[in-house]
Amino acid sequence: MAYPVADSSATFHIVTSTKFDFDQFIQRAAQGKGPRHSVLQLKDALDARIHQPDFDELGIVKSIQAKIPKKLYSEQLLRRISRKLPSLFLAKEILDHVKPQDTIYCCGEDMAMPLAVLLLFRANRPRLVTNVMFPERRSLKLVFHTLKLYRMIHTFTVNTGLKARTLKKMFNLANDQVVVLQEQTDKQFFFPEDGTMAKPRPLIGSAGLEHRDYITLAAATQDLNLDVKVCAVSPNASPKQQRRIPKPVPQNMEMRHFDWVELRDLYRSADITVVCLVENVFAAGLTVLMEAMACCRPVIITKTVGLATELAEMDLVWGVQPGDVQGLRTCIEYVLAHPEEAEAKAKRAYQYFLANHTSEGHVDQLTQLLRRVAAGVPVDNPEPANPKLA
């Protein structure tokens, strides 16, 4: 694809919200033991520099404590401040080295905020583009509104139409200031193949921790003649996110860490992948949804606002209401009793994934966007493949 041409002296910068061991990602992907990281794909496409936070929070706390009399601070306040300092330090370090013609892409709003604050004091500013995961986050509304930081952001990216509408309304943004990026996963790692897990009876697979409702899943399946295996880990989960974990875990349910190869085999071996969610507006569960679709397996997902509900309405996956134990049980029993229908729906979902949700497509979309921003060309914000998703 031909891209708009930016200033030849300009550099692209990618800023991650957390520190990744990219060497490990490269090694695993080369050995077929894990997916490629889309940030590395974007780096290669743009010949960009990657910046990552790499600070010791505890060390920062102790350093500040040593310089301030104890009676002048509280431990809780100090820890809250210390959590913000690493991103502020990284933002300053980045801006000390970027040129006005450069373009910065933040993978999350938590890094865009300190960069935008520092840019307030610059006359010649680089272009700043940021992905926003949680538009409803109180700190985003408060800081961006109070300081009018949204004026420092050239373009916002999100992964759902709902988030796009929320940002536009929140900051009175023009349509071309918010771009919806397609959800993605790596088709080179997640692809259809026979599973190898021993299955004395039907197997339900699930994964993730963000906004998960495993109590409903446990209640729906504990009396059924089947097994449930859950990869109970998530790189993006935080204690603040709502999740429901059964205590005790039913005898037919196993919850543990799966490595990448085990997780892929779980998708392939499972009769159904079930993504059971609490009510949320954060588009939780989409990574697992994409990975299961990429492995061409039937999926049942909680119908929350956004892509999950739309795919259910497109008859590519089955959808159930949040917290509906009986509805989930009935849906699982139906899918298990109709394997031909389940296989046909999984194949349609797989073809839809290939056409709309591969990491190559995601990176190409983002590359085109950033090159347009760098070249000063108006940003296109095309409608998604399915108009309903807008």
Order of alpha helices (4+ residues) and beta strands (2+ residues): beta-alpha-alpha-beta-alpha-alpha-beta-alpha-beta-alpha-beta-alpha-beta-beta-alpha-beta-beta-alpha-beta-alpha-beta-alpha-beta-alpha-alpha-alpha
